[in-house]
Amino acid sequence: MTKDRPIKPDEKKIWGRVARTVRPRRRPHGHRAAKPYPLSGPSREDFANMLRVPPQAAEAPKALPQSLDLNRDKKTRRGQVSIDTKIDLHDMTQAQARPALQRAIIRASNRNYKCLLVITGKGMRGEGILRRSFIGWIEDPTIRPLIATYAQAHIRHGGSGAWYVFLKG
């Protein structure tokens, strides 16, 4: 066992900052939760100066009107999706990627595939142009009737840089 040493003033200051950010652990389901302690911790600017804060990930858009059944939705969130085919749009321009996506969706529909994995990539800081344009592209009237719904891919299939497109069958 080691002997305790006195805490230096700069260490006390750092520890004070850390201690103000700590919150109680969540209790298991079914237990009554205690009210959280009021925190008067460091401001967002303090943290930004201490650490590089990653940009907020863009929220996944809402599903198309026809939603997945509950069982398929659970499997999608768990990454247990059976992918019939995939298309990688990396390194393509918008002018190249849009027709390639349309051809892939039509081809998959003609082959009676149910799930297409579309890899758009995340782009710089999660703001890739292909990723942002994807939603508008699948709303195109030429391919829209073929699509049942879509969902952001599970992390093992590309996470926020990929999409599942579920086709009508």
LINSULRA-V211133 format. One record per residue. SS is DSSP state (h for helix, s for strand, l for the rest). OMEGA is omega in degrees with one decimal (none if undefined). BURIAL is 1 if it has 16 or more other ideal C-beta (glycine too) atoms within 10 Angstrom, else 0. Layout:
((SS,OMEGA,BURIAL) (SS,OMEGA,BURIAL))
This chain:
((l,-177.8,0) (l,179.9,0) (l,179.3,0) (l,176.8,0) (l,178.4,0) (l,179.9,0) (l,-179.9,0) (l,-178.6,0) (h,-180.0,0) (h,176.1,0) (h,176.7,0) (h,-179.6,0) (h,179.0,0) (h,179.8,0) (h,177.2,0) (h,177.6,0) (h,-179.1,0) (h,-177.1,0) (h,179.7,0) (h,-178.5,0) (h,-176.6,0) (l,177.1,0) (l,178.8,0) (l,177.2,0) (l,176.2,0) (l,178.9,0) (l,177.1,0) (l,-178.9,0) (l,178.4,0) (l,178.1,0) (l,176.3,0) (l,-178.9,0) (l,176.0,0) (l,177.0,0) (l,179.8,0) (l,178.2,0) (l,176.6,0) (l,-178.1,0) (l,171.8,0) (l,-175.0,0) (l,-179.2,0) (l,-179.9,1) (l,179.0,0) (h,179.3,0) (h,177.6,0) (h,179.5,0) (h,179.6,0) (h,177.9,0) (h,-179.0,0) (h,-174.9,0) (l,171.6,0) (l,-177.7,0) (l,-179.6,0) (l,179.5,0) (l,179.2,0) (l,178.2,0) (l,178.6,0) (l,179.8,0) (l,176.1,0) (l,-179.6,0) (l,179.0,0) (l,179.0,0) (l,175.2,0) (l,-174.7,1) (l,177.6,0) (l,-177.4,0) (l,177.4,0) (l,172.7,1) (l,-173.8,0) (h,-178.3,0) (h,-180.0,0) (h,178.2,1) (h,177.5,0) (h,-179.7,0) (h,178.9,0) (h,-179.4,1) (h,179.6,0) (h,-179.6,0) (l,-178.7,0) (l,-176.9,0) (l,175.7,1) (l,-176.7,0) (l,-179.5,0) (l,179.8,0) (s,178.4,0) (s,175.2,1) (s,-179.7,1) (s,-178.1,1) (l,177.5,1) (l,175.2,0) (l,175.1,0) (l,172.6,1) (l,176.9,0) (h,-178.6,0) (h,178.5,0) (h,-172.3,0) (h,-176.5,1) (h,178.7,1) (h,177.3,0) (h,178.1,0) (h,179.5,1) (h,178.5,1) (h,-179.0,0) (h,-179.8,1) (h,179.3,1) (h,179.0,0) (h,-179.7,0) (h,178.7,1) (h,178.6,1) (h,178.7,0) (l,179.3,0) (l,174.5,0) (l,-178.9,1) (l,-174.9,1) (s,178.1,1) (s,175.9,1) (s,179.9,1) (s,-179.7,1) (s,-179.8,1) (l,-172.7,1) (l,-177.6,1) (l,-176.5,1) (l,179.4,0) (h,178.1,0) (h,177.2,0) (h,-176.5,0) (l,-177.3,0) (l,-177.7,1) (h,178.7,0) (h,179.3,1) (h,-179.9,1) (h,-176.6,0) (h,-175.0,1) (h,-176.5,1) (h,178.5,0) (h,-179.0,0) (h,-178.1,1) (h,174.2,1) (l,-179.3,0) (l,-175.4,0) (h,-179.3,0) (h,-178.5,0) (h,-177.2,1) (h,180.0,0) (l,-178.8,0) (l,-171.5,1) (s,174.9,1) (s,178.8,1) (s,177.6,1) (s,178.9,1) (s,175.5,1) (s,-176.5,1) (l,174.3,1) (l,-177.0,1) (h,-179.2,0) (h,177.9,0) (h,176.7,1) (l,175.9,1) (h,-175.4,0) (h,177.2,1) (h,-179.4,1) (s,-177.5,1) (s,167.9,1) (s,172.5,1) (s,179.7,1) (s,-175.3,1) (s,176.1,1) (l,-176.5,0) (l,none,0))
